[in-house]
Amino acid sequence: MVKTVVKPKHLLAFKFWFLKMNYVVNDLADGGFTAKIKAKEFKKGHRYVLVSGDGTGNKAAYELGKEFEEHLKVA
């Protein structure tokens, strides 16, 4: 079983979370998305995020996905 960035039911909300943080979000053909930001306030490793259609992603996606899921637990 493949580990996903966030729970599948939270994937769309995860995408909107990036928009709220002023990332530029682009959809991918496979149903995933990329999120980019140039702001220096963000950790360099978190300035480019890739989430593929199957819910996997790059290191930044997993790190930010964990943070996102923690925010959901608190809310």
PDB file of N, CA, C and O in Angstrom:
ATOM      1  N   MET A   1       0.840  -1.188   0.000  1.00  0.00           N
ATOM      2  CA  MET A   1       0.000   0.000   0.000  1.00  0.00           C
ATOM      3  C   MET A   1       0.886   1.254   0.000  1.00  0.00           C
ATOM      4  O   MET A   1       1.857   1.345   0.751  1.00  0.00           O
ATOM      5  N   VAL A   2       0.536   2.191  -0.839  1.00  0.00           N
ATOM      6  CA  VAL A   2       1.303   3.420  -0.990  1.00  0.00           C
ATOM      7  C   VAL A   2       0.854   4.442   0.054  1.00  0.00           C
ATOM      8  O   VAL A   2      -0.342   4.641   0.269  1.00  0.00           O
ATOM      9  N   LYS A   3       1.827   5.085   0.697  1.00  0.00           N
ATOM     10  CA  LYS A   3       1.509   6.123   1.668  1.00  0.00           C
ATOM     11  C   LYS A   3       1.153   7.405   0.920  1.00  0.00           C
ATOM     12  O   LYS A   3       1.906   7.853   0.054  1.00  0.00           O
ATOM     13  N   THR A   4       0.008   7.994   1.253  1.00  0.00           N
ATOM     14  CA  THR A   4      -0.418   9.222   0.593  1.00  0.00           C
ATOM     15  C   THR A   4      -0.017  10.445   1.411  1.00  0.00           C
ATOM     16  O   THR A   4       0.235  10.355   2.613  1.00  0.00           O
ATOM     17  N   VAL A   5       0.036  11.582   0.735  1.00  0.00           N
ATOM     18  CA  VAL A   5       0.421  12.846   1.358  1.00  0.00           C
ATOM     19  C   VAL A   5      -0.578  13.235   2.447  1.00  0.00           C
ATOM     20  O   VAL A   5      -0.186  13.571   3.565  1.00  0.00           O
ATOM     21  N   VAL A   6      -1.857  13.188   2.118  1.00  0.00           N
ATOM     22  CA  VAL A   6      -2.952  13.420   3.070  1.00  0.00           C
ATOM     23  C   VAL A   6      -4.023  12.374   2.789  1.00  0.00           C
ATOM     24  O   VAL A   6      -3.970  11.683   1.772  1.00  0.00           O
ATOM     25  N   LYS A   7      -4.986  12.258   3.682  1.00  0.00           N
ATOM     26  CA  LYS A   7      -6.092  11.334   3.435  1.00  0.00           C
ATOM     27  C   LYS A   7      -6.792  11.750   2.140  1.00  0.00           C
ATOM     28  O   LYS A   7      -6.949  12.944   1.885  1.00  0.00           O
ATOM     29  N   PRO A   8      -7.211  10.793   1.329  1.00  0.00           N
ATOM     30  CA  PRO A   8      -7.864  11.129   0.053  1.00  0.00           C
ATOM     31  C   PRO A   8      -9.033  12.105   0.195  1.00  0.00           C
ATOM     32  O   PRO A   8      -9.238  12.953  -0.674  1.00  0.00           O
ATOM     33  N   LYS A   9      -9.793  11.994   1.271  1.00  0.00           N
ATOM     34  CA  LYS A   9     -10.936  12.894   1.454  1.00  0.00           C
ATOM     35  C   LYS A   9     -10.505  14.334   1.750  1.00  0.00           C
ATOM     36  O   LYS A   9     -11.320  15.252   1.653  1.00  0.00           O
ATOM     37  N   HIS A  10      -9.238  14.541   2.109  1.00  0.00           N
ATOM     38  CA  HIS A  10      -8.729  15.878   2.426  1.00  0.00           C
ATOM     39  C   HIS A  10      -7.916  16.497   1.288  1.00  0.00           C
ATOM     40  O   HIS A  10      -7.421  17.616   1.427  1.00  0.00           O
ATOM     41  N   LEU A  11      -7.773  15.797   0.183  1.00  0.00           N
ATOM     42  CA  LEU A  11      -6.891  16.257  -0.897  1.00  0.00           C
ATOM     43  C   LEU A  11      -7.315  17.608  -1.470  1.00  0.00           C
ATOM     44  O   LEU A  11      -6.462  18.470  -1.680  1.00  0.00           O
ATOM     45  N   LEU A  12      -8.583  17.812  -1.725  1.00  0.00           N
ATOM     46  CA  LEU A  12      -9.050  19.089  -2.273  1.00  0.00           C
ATOM     47  C   LEU A  12      -8.835  20.222  -1.267  1.00  0.00           C
ATOM     48  O   LEU A  12      -8.424  21.318  -1.650  1.00  0.00           O
ATOM     49  N   ALA A  13      -9.105  19.970  -0.004  1.00  0.00           N
ATOM     50  CA  ALA A  13      -8.879  20.981   1.035  1.00  0.00           C
ATOM     51  C   ALA A  13      -7.392  21.308   1.146  1.00  0.00           C
ATOM     52  O   ALA A  13      -7.028  22.460   1.381  1.00  0.00           O
ATOM     53  N   PHE A  14      -6.534  20.307   0.980  1.00  0.00           N
ATOM     54  CA  PHE A  14      -5.083  20.511   1.008  1.00  0.00           C
ATOM     55  C   PHE A  14      -4.679  21.468  -0.114  1.00  0.00           C
ATOM     56  O   PHE A  14      -3.854  22.358   0.088  1.00  0.00           O
ATOM     57  N   LYS A  15      -5.254  21.281  -1.273  1.00  0.00           N
ATOM     58  CA  LYS A  15      -4.980  22.153  -2.420  1.00  0.00           C
ATOM     59  C   LYS A  15      -5.417  23.593  -2.108  1.00  0.00           C
ATOM     60  O   LYS A  15      -4.670  24.535  -2.374  1.00  0.00           O
ATOM     61  N   PHE A  16      -6.608  23.764  -1.551  1.00  0.00           N
ATOM     62  CA  PHE A  16      -7.091  25.100  -1.202  1.00  0.00           C
ATOM     63  C   PHE A  16      -6.239  25.752  -0.115  1.00  0.00           C
ATOM     64  O   PHE A  16      -6.096  26.974  -0.087  1.00  0.00           O
ATOM     65  N   TRP A  17      -5.681  24.949   0.769  1.00  0.00           N
ATOM     66  CA  TRP A  17      -4.804  25.447   1.830  1.00  0.00           C
ATOM     67  C   TRP A  17      -3.612  26.169   1.220  1.00  0.00           C
ATOM     68  O   TRP A  17      -3.201  27.222   1.708  1.00  0.00           O
ATOM     69  N   PHE A  18      -3.056  25.603   0.152  1.00  0.00           N
ATOM     70  CA  PHE A  18      -1.936  26.258  -0.533  1.00  0.00           C
ATOM     71  C   PHE A  18      -2.372  27.579  -1.155  1.00  0.00           C
ATOM     72  O   PHE A  18      -1.631  28.560  -1.109  1.00  0.00           O
ATOM     73  N   LEU A  19      -3.555  27.610  -1.729  1.00  0.00           N
ATOM     74  CA  LEU A  19      -4.060  28.861  -2.306  1.00  0.00           C
ATOM     75  C   LEU A  19      -4.191  29.936  -1.229  1.00  0.00           C
ATOM     76  O   LEU A  19      -3.852  31.095  -1.469  1.00  0.00           O
ATOM     77  N   LYS A  20      -4.675  29.564  -0.055  1.00  0.00           N
ATOM     78  CA  LYS A  20      -4.825  30.518   1.051  1.00  0.00           C
ATOM     79  C   LYS A  20      -3.479  31.038   1.540  1.00  0.00           C
ATOM     80  O   LYS A  20      -3.400  32.137   2.090  1.00  0.00           O
ATOM     81  N   MET A  21      -2.419  30.255   1.345  1.00  0.00           N
ATOM     82  CA  MET A  21      -1.075  30.685   1.750  1.00  0.00           C
ATOM     83  C   MET A  21      -0.338  31.379   0.602  1.00  0.00           C
ATOM     84  O   MET A  21       0.877  31.565   0.665  1.00  0.00           O
ATOM     85  N   ASN A  22      -1.073  31.760  -0.445  1.00  0.00           N
ATOM     86  CA  ASN A  22      -0.541  32.502  -1.594  1.00  0.00           C
ATOM     87  C   ASN A  22       0.417  31.717  -2.476  1.00  0.00           C
ATOM     88  O   ASN A  22       1.250  32.310  -3.162  1.00  0.00           O
ATOM     89  N   TYR A  23       0.313  30.406  -2.470  1.00  0.00           N
ATOM     90  CA  TYR A  23       1.049  29.596  -3.437  1.00  0.00           C
ATOM     91  C   TYR A  23       0.338  29.711  -4.786  1.00  0.00           C
ATOM     92  O   TYR A  23      -0.870  29.938  -4.837  1.00  0.00           O
ATOM     93  N   VAL A  24       1.087  29.555  -5.871  1.00  0.00           N
ATOM     94  CA  VAL A  24       0.500  29.451  -7.207  1.00  0.00           C
ATOM     95  C   VAL A  24       0.270  27.964  -7.441  1.00  0.00           C
ATOM     96  O   VAL A  24       1.221  27.183  -7.468  1.00  0.00           O
ATOM     97  N   VAL A  25      -0.986  27.572  -7.609  1.00  0.00           N
ATOM     98  CA  VAL A  25      -1.347  26.160  -7.740  1.00  0.00           C
ATOM     99  C   VAL A  25      -1.734  25.869  -9.184  1.00  0.00           C
ATOM    100  O   VAL A  25      -2.546  26.580  -9.776  1.00  0.00           O
ATOM    101  N   ASN A  26      -1.143  24.814  -9.745  1.00  0.00           N
ATOM    102  CA  ASN A  26      -1.448  24.379 -11.110  1.00  0.00           C
ATOM    103  C   ASN A  26      -1.889  22.927 -11.086  1.00  0.00           C
ATOM    104  O   ASN A  26      -1.283  22.092 -10.414  1.00  0.00           O
ATOM    105  N   ASP A  27      -2.942  22.635 -11.821  1.00  0.00           N
ATOM    106  CA  ASP A  27      -3.439  21.265 -11.923  1.00  0.00           C
ATOM    107  C   ASP A  27      -2.583  20.454 -12.881  1.00  0.00           C
ATOM    108  O   ASP A  27      -2.057  20.984 -13.859  1.00  0.00           O
ATOM    109  N   LEU A  28      -2.446  19.169 -12.596  1.00  0.00           N
ATOM    110  CA  LEU A  28      -1.723  18.240 -13.459  1.00  0.00           C
ATOM    111  C   LEU A  28      -2.719  17.355 -14.196  1.00  0.00           C
ATOM    112  O   LEU A  28      -3.855  17.185 -13.753  1.00  0.00           O
ATOM    113  N   ALA A  29      -2.297  16.802 -15.302  1.00  0.00           N
ATOM    114  CA  ALA A  29      -3.166  15.954 -16.130  1.00  0.00           C
ATOM    115  C   ALA A  29      -3.661  14.721 -15.380  1.00  0.00           C
ATOM    116  O   ALA A  29      -4.753  14.227 -15.663  1.00  0.00           O
ATOM    117  N   ASP A  30      -2.876  14.218 -14.430  1.00  0.00           N
ATOM    118  CA  ASP A  30      -3.263  13.000 -13.712  1.00  0.00           C
ATOM    119  C   ASP A  30      -4.190  13.259 -12.525  1.00  0.00           C
ATOM    120  O   ASP A  30      -4.530  12.331 -11.791  1.00  0.00           O
ATOM    121  N   GLY A  31      -4.602  14.519 -12.330  1.00  0.00           N
ATOM    122  CA  GLY A  31      -5.487  14.850 -11.219  1.00  0.00           C
ATOM    123  C   GLY A  31      -4.764  15.419 -10.019  1.00  0.00           C
ATOM    124  O   GLY A  31      -5.401  15.834  -9.050  1.00  0.00           O
ATOM    125  N   GLY A  32      -3.462  15.444 -10.066  1.00  0.00           N
ATOM    126  CA  GLY A  32      -2.673  16.021  -8.986  1.00  0.00           C
ATOM    127  C   GLY A  32      -2.485  17.513  -9.192  1.00  0.00           C
ATOM    128  O   GLY A  32      -3.183  18.133  -9.995  1.00  0.00           O
ATOM    129  N   PHE A  33      -1.529  18.086  -8.454  1.00  0.00           N
ATOM    130  CA  PHE A  33      -1.254  19.512  -8.607  1.00  0.00           C
ATOM    131  C   PHE A  33       0.161  19.838  -8.156  1.00  0.00           C
ATOM    132  O   PHE A  33       0.805  19.068  -7.443  1.00  0.00           O
ATOM    133  N   THR A  34       0.627  21.007  -8.595  1.00  0.00           N
ATOM    134  CA  THR A  34       1.873  21.561  -8.091  1.00  0.00           C
ATOM    135  C   THR A  34       1.528  22.865  -7.392  1.00  0.00           C
ATOM    136  O   THR A  34       0.546  23.522  -7.739  1.00  0.00           O
ATOM    137  N   ALA A  35       2.329  23.235  -6.416  1.00  0.00           N
ATOM    138  CA  ALA A  35       2.158  24.501  -5.709  1.00  0.00           C
ATOM    139  C   ALA A  35       3.542  25.129  -5.567  1.00  0.00           C
ATOM    140  O   ALA A  35       4.478  24.488  -5.089  1.00  0.00           O
ATOM    141  N   LYS A  36       3.659  26.388  -5.986  1.00  0.00           N
ATOM    142  CA  LYS A  36       4.945  27.083  -5.935  1.00  0.00           C
ATOM    143  C   LYS A  36       4.769  28.444  -5.277  1.00  0.00           C
ATOM    144  O   LYS A  36       3.727  29.087  -5.401  1.00  0.00           O
ATOM    145  N   ILE A  37       5.814  28.865  -4.575  1.00  0.00           N
ATOM    146  CA  ILE A  37       5.825  30.197  -3.971  1.00  0.00           C
ATOM    147  C   ILE A  37       7.257  30.713  -3.991  1.00  0.00           C
ATOM    148  O   ILE A  37       8.208  29.942  -3.863  1.00  0.00           O
ATOM    149  N   LYS A  38       7.399  32.011  -4.149  1.00  0.00           N
ATOM    150  CA  LYS A  38       8.729  32.617  -4.184  1.00  0.00           C
ATOM    151  C   LYS A  38       9.068  33.326  -2.882  1.00  0.00           C
ATOM    152  O   LYS A  38      10.202  33.770  -2.705  1.00  0.00           O
ATOM    153  N   ALA A  39       8.123  33.442  -1.976  1.00  0.00           N
ATOM    154  CA  ALA A  39       8.320  34.178  -0.730  1.00  0.00           C
ATOM    155  C   ALA A  39       9.470  33.586   0.078  1.00  0.00           C
ATOM    156  O   ALA A  39       9.545  32.375   0.282  1.00  0.00           O
ATOM    157  N   LYS A  40      10.347  34.444   0.525  1.00  0.00           N
ATOM    158  CA  LYS A  40      11.522  34.018   1.288  1.00  0.00           C
ATOM    159  C   LYS A  40      11.160  33.573   2.707  1.00  0.00           C
ATOM    160  O   LYS A  40      11.960  32.918   3.374  1.00  0.00           O
ATOM    161  N   GLU A  41       9.958  33.926   3.167  1.00  0.00           N
ATOM    162  CA  GLU A  41       9.558  33.536   4.525  1.00  0.00           C
ATOM    163  C   GLU A  41       9.358  32.035   4.649  1.00  0.00           C
ATOM    164  O   GLU A  41       9.402  31.485   5.750  1.00  0.00           O
ATOM    165  N   PHE A  42       9.139  31.376   3.521  1.00  0.00           N
ATOM    166  CA  PHE A  42       8.913  29.939   3.538  1.00  0.00           C
ATOM    167  C   PHE A  42      10.238  29.196   3.443  1.00  0.00           C
ATOM    168  O   PHE A  42      11.144  29.611   2.720  1.00  0.00           O
ATOM    169  N   LYS A  43      10.341  28.117   4.164  1.00  0.00           N
ATOM    170  CA  LYS A  43      11.523  27.264   4.121  1.00  0.00           C
ATOM    171  C   LYS A  43      11.803  26.883   2.664  1.00  0.00           C
ATOM    172  O   LYS A  43      10.884  26.517   1.931  1.00  0.00           O
ATOM    173  N   LYS A  44      13.053  26.969   2.251  1.00  0.00           N
ATOM    174  CA  LYS A  44      13.401  26.728   0.850  1.00  0.00           C
ATOM    175  C   LYS A  44      12.868  25.389   0.346  1.00  0.00           C
ATOM    176  O   LYS A  44      12.409  25.302  -0.793  1.00  0.00           O
ATOM    177  N   GLY A  45      12.921  24.371   1.154  1.00  0.00           N
ATOM    178  CA  GLY A  45      12.444  23.053   0.761  1.00  0.00           C
ATOM    179  C   GLY A  45      10.938  22.955   0.606  1.00  0.00           C
ATOM    180  O   GLY A  45      10.429  21.961   0.088  1.00  0.00           O
ATOM    181  N   HIS A  46      10.214  23.987   1.055  1.00  0.00           N
ATOM    182  CA  HIS A  46       8.749  23.981   0.972  1.00  0.00           C
ATOM    183  C   HIS A  46       8.221  24.925  -0.099  1.00  0.00           C
ATOM    184  O   HIS A  46       7.016  25.168  -0.165  1.00  0.00           O
ATOM    185  N   ARG A  47       9.101  25.460  -0.938  1.00  0.00           N
ATOM    186  CA  ARG A  47       8.661  26.414  -1.962  1.00  0.00           C
ATOM    187  C   ARG A  47       8.104  25.740  -3.204  1.00  0.00           C
ATOM    188  O   ARG A  47       7.438  26.397  -4.004  1.00  0.00           O
ATOM    189  N   TYR A  48       8.355  24.461  -3.389  1.00  0.00           N
ATOM    190  CA  TYR A  48       7.786  23.718  -4.520  1.00  0.00           C
ATOM    191  C   TYR A  48       7.197  22.421  -3.991  1.00  0.00           C
ATOM    192  O   TYR A  48       7.896  21.610  -3.383  1.00  0.00           O
ATOM    193  N   VAL A  49       5.919  22.237  -4.226  1.00  0.00           N
ATOM    194  CA  VAL A  49       5.209  21.054  -3.733  1.00  0.00           C
ATOM    195  C   VAL A  49       4.588  20.330  -4.921  1.00  0.00           C
ATOM    196  O   VAL A  49       3.962  20.952  -5.780  1.00  0.00           O
ATOM    197  N   LEU A  50       4.764  19.024  -4.963  1.00  0.00           N
ATOM    198  CA  LEU A  50       4.181  18.194  -6.013  1.00  0.00           C
ATOM    199  C   LEU A  50       3.322  17.123  -5.365  1.00  0.00           C
ATOM    200  O   LEU A  50       3.789  16.361  -4.518  1.00  0.00           O
ATOM    201  N   VAL A  51       2.059  17.074  -5.773  1.00  0.00           N
ATOM    202  CA  VAL A  51       1.148  16.019  -5.332  1.00  0.00           C
ATOM    203  C   VAL A  51       0.595  15.374  -6.593  1.00  0.00           C
ATOM    204  O   VAL A  51      -0.069  16.036  -7.391  1.00  0.00           O
ATOM    205  N   SER A  52       0.862  14.092  -6.775  1.00  0.00           N
ATOM    206  CA  SER A  52       0.392  13.408  -7.981  1.00  0.00           C
ATOM    207  C   SER A  52      -1.046  12.926  -7.791  1.00  0.00           C
ATOM    208  O   SER A  52      -1.584  12.955  -6.685  1.00  0.00           O
ATOM    209  N   GLY A  53      -1.644  12.492  -8.872  1.00  0.00           N
ATOM    210  CA  GLY A  53      -3.036  12.060  -8.852  1.00  0.00           C
ATOM    211  C   GLY A  53      -3.314  10.887  -7.934  1.00  0.00           C
ATOM    212  O   GLY A  53      -4.437  10.724  -7.459  1.00  0.00           O
ATOM    213  N   ASP A  54      -2.293  10.060  -7.676  1.00  0.00           N
ATOM    214  CA  ASP A  54      -2.496   8.912  -6.789  1.00  0.00           C
ATOM    215  C   ASP A  54      -2.278   9.265  -5.315  1.00  0.00           C
ATOM    216  O   ASP A  54      -2.334   8.393  -4.448  1.00  0.00           O
ATOM    217  N   GLY A  55      -2.026  10.565  -5.037  1.00  0.00           N
ATOM    218  CA  GLY A  55      -1.887  11.011  -3.652  1.00  0.00           C
ATOM    219  C   GLY A  55      -0.480  10.993  -3.113  1.00  0.00           C
ATOM    220  O   GLY A  55      -0.260  11.369  -1.961  1.00  0.00           O
ATOM    221  N   THR A  56       0.487  10.565  -3.914  1.00  0.00           N
ATOM    222  CA  THR A  56       1.879  10.599  -3.485  1.00  0.00           C
ATOM    223  C   THR A  56       2.468  11.958  -3.847  1.00  0.00           C
ATOM    224  O   THR A  56       1.830  12.743  -4.548  1.00  0.00           O
ATOM    225  N   GLY A  57       3.674  12.239  -3.376  1.00  0.00           N
ATOM    226  CA  GLY A  57       4.268  13.537  -3.678  1.00  0.00           C
ATOM    227  C   GLY A  57       5.725  13.612  -3.308  1.00  0.00           C
ATOM    228  O   GLY A  57       6.347  12.611  -2.952  1.00  0.00           O
ATOM    229  N   ASN A  58       6.268  14.821  -3.396  1.00  0.00           N
ATOM    230  CA  ASN A  58       7.664  15.026  -3.036  1.00  0.00           C
ATOM    231  C   ASN A  58       7.791  15.211  -1.514  1.00  0.00           C
ATOM    232  O   ASN A  58       6.795  15.196  -0.791  1.00  0.00           O
ATOM    233  N   LYS A  59       9.014  15.382  -1.053  1.00  0.00           N
ATOM    234  CA  LYS A  59       9.273  15.489   0.385  1.00  0.00           C
ATOM    235  C   LYS A  59       8.491  16.648   1.008  1.00  0.00           C
ATOM    236  O   LYS A  59       7.928  16.508   2.093  1.00  0.00           O
ATOM    237  N   ALA A  60       8.460  17.785   0.322  1.00  0.00           N
ATOM    238  CA  ALA A  60       7.727  18.944   0.843  1.00  0.00           C
ATOM    239  C   ALA A  60       6.242  18.630   1.000  1.00  0.00           C
ATOM    240  O   ALA A  60       5.615  19.054   1.971  1.00  0.00           O
ATOM    241  N   ALA A  61       5.684  17.894   0.054  1.00  0.00           N
ATOM    242  CA  ALA A  61       4.263  17.535   0.126  1.00  0.00           C
ATOM    243  C   ALA A  61       3.980  16.689   1.365  1.00  0.00           C
ATOM    244  O   ALA A  61       2.976  16.900   2.044  1.00  0.00           O
ATOM    245  N   TYR A  62       4.860  15.734   1.661  1.00  0.00           N
ATOM    246  CA  TYR A  62       4.652  14.891   2.844  1.00  0.00           C
ATOM    247  C   TYR A  62       4.793  15.698   4.135  1.00  0.00           C
ATOM    248  O   TYR A  62       4.005  15.528   5.065  1.00  0.00           O
ATOM    249  N   GLU A  63       5.800  16.577   4.191  1.00  0.00           N
ATOM    250  CA  GLU A  63       6.000  17.382   5.396  1.00  0.00           C
ATOM    251  C   GLU A  63       4.826  18.331   5.626  1.00  0.00           C
ATOM    252  O   GLU A  63       4.316  18.438   6.742  1.00  0.00           O
ATOM    253  N   LEU A  64       4.402  19.018   4.568  1.00  0.00           N
ATOM    254  CA  LEU A  64       3.287  19.950   4.706  1.00  0.00           C
ATOM    255  C   LEU A  64       1.959  19.217   4.868  1.00  0.00           C
ATOM    256  O   LEU A  64       1.044  19.726   5.515  1.00  0.00           O
ATOM    257  N   GLY A  65       1.850  18.036   4.287  1.00  0.00           N
ATOM    258  CA  GLY A  65       0.652  17.223   4.471  1.00  0.00           C
ATOM    259  C   GLY A  65       0.472  16.828   5.927  1.00  0.00           C
ATOM    260  O   GLY A  65      -0.643  16.837   6.449  1.00  0.00           O
ATOM    261  N   LYS A  66       1.571  16.483   6.577  1.00  0.00           N
ATOM    262  CA  LYS A  66       1.520  16.134   8.001  1.00  0.00           C
ATOM    263  C   LYS A  66       1.066  17.346   8.820  1.00  0.00           C
ATOM    264  O   LYS A  66       0.229  17.222   9.714  1.00  0.00           O
ATOM    265  N   GLU A  67       1.628  18.519   8.505  1.00  0.00           N
ATOM    266  CA  GLU A  67       1.229  19.744   9.205  1.00  0.00           C
ATOM    267  C   GLU A  67      -0.256  20.049   8.968  1.00  0.00           C
ATOM    268  O   GLU A  67      -0.973  20.428   9.894  1.00  0.00           O
ATOM    269  N   PHE A  68      -0.703  19.881   7.733  1.00  0.00           N
ATOM    270  CA  PHE A  68      -2.104  20.125   7.384  1.00  0.00           C
ATOM    271  C   PHE A  68      -3.031  19.203   8.172  1.00  0.00           C
ATOM    272  O   PHE A  68      -4.033  19.657   8.725  1.00  0.00           O
ATOM    273  N   GLU A  69      -2.703  17.919   8.226  1.00  0.00           N
ATOM    274  CA  GLU A  69      -3.533  16.956   8.969  1.00  0.00           C
ATOM    275  C   GLU A  69      -3.572  17.310  10.461  1.00  0.00           C
ATOM    276  O   GLU A  69      -4.598  17.121  11.115  1.00  0.00           O
ATOM    277  N   GLU A  70      -2.456  17.825  11.002  1.00  0.00           N
ATOM    278  CA  GLU A  70      -2.433  18.236  12.408  1.00  0.00           C
ATOM    279  C   GLU A  70      -3.367  19.418  12.641  1.00  0.00           C
ATOM    280  O   GLU A  70      -4.044  19.484  13.667  1.00  0.00           O
ATOM    281  N   HIS A  71      -3.407  20.356  11.685  1.00  0.00           N
ATOM    282  CA  HIS A  71      -4.330  21.492  11.786  1.00  0.00           C
ATOM    283  C   HIS A  71      -5.775  21.004  11.808  1.00  0.00           C
ATOM    284  O   HIS A  71      -6.606  21.555  12.530  1.00  0.00           O
ATOM    285  N   LEU A  72      -6.074  19.985  11.030  1.00  0.00           N
ATOM    286  CA  LEU A  72      -7.442  19.457  10.987  1.00  0.00           C
ATOM    287  C   LEU A  72      -7.837  18.815  12.313  1.00  0.00           C
ATOM    288  O   LEU A  72      -8.994  18.900  12.727  1.00  0.00           O
ATOM    289  N   LYS A  73      -6.880  18.175  12.977  1.00  0.00           N
ATOM    290  CA  LYS A  73      -7.174  17.542  14.266  1.00  0.00           C
ATOM    291  C   LYS A  73      -7.537  18.583  15.318  1.00  0.00           C
ATOM    292  O   LYS A  73      -8.402  18.343  16.160  1.00  0.00           O
ATOM    293  N   VAL A  74      -6.878  19.738  15.270  1.00  0.00           N
ATOM    294  CA  VAL A  74      -7.095  20.800  16.249  1.00  0.00           C
ATOM    295  C   VAL A  74      -8.410  21.528  15.994  1.00  0.00           C
ATOM    296  O   VAL A  74      -9.085  21.954  16.931  1.00  0.00           O
ATOM    297  N   ALA A  75      -8.764  21.667  14.726  1.00  0.00           N
ATOM    298  CA  ALA A  75      -9.962  22.458  14.355  1.00  0.00           C
ATOM    299  C   ALA A  75     -11.249  21.814  14.757  1.00  0.00           C
ATOM    300  O   ALA A  75     -12.320  22.366  14.507  1.00  0.00           O
TER     301      ALA A  75
END
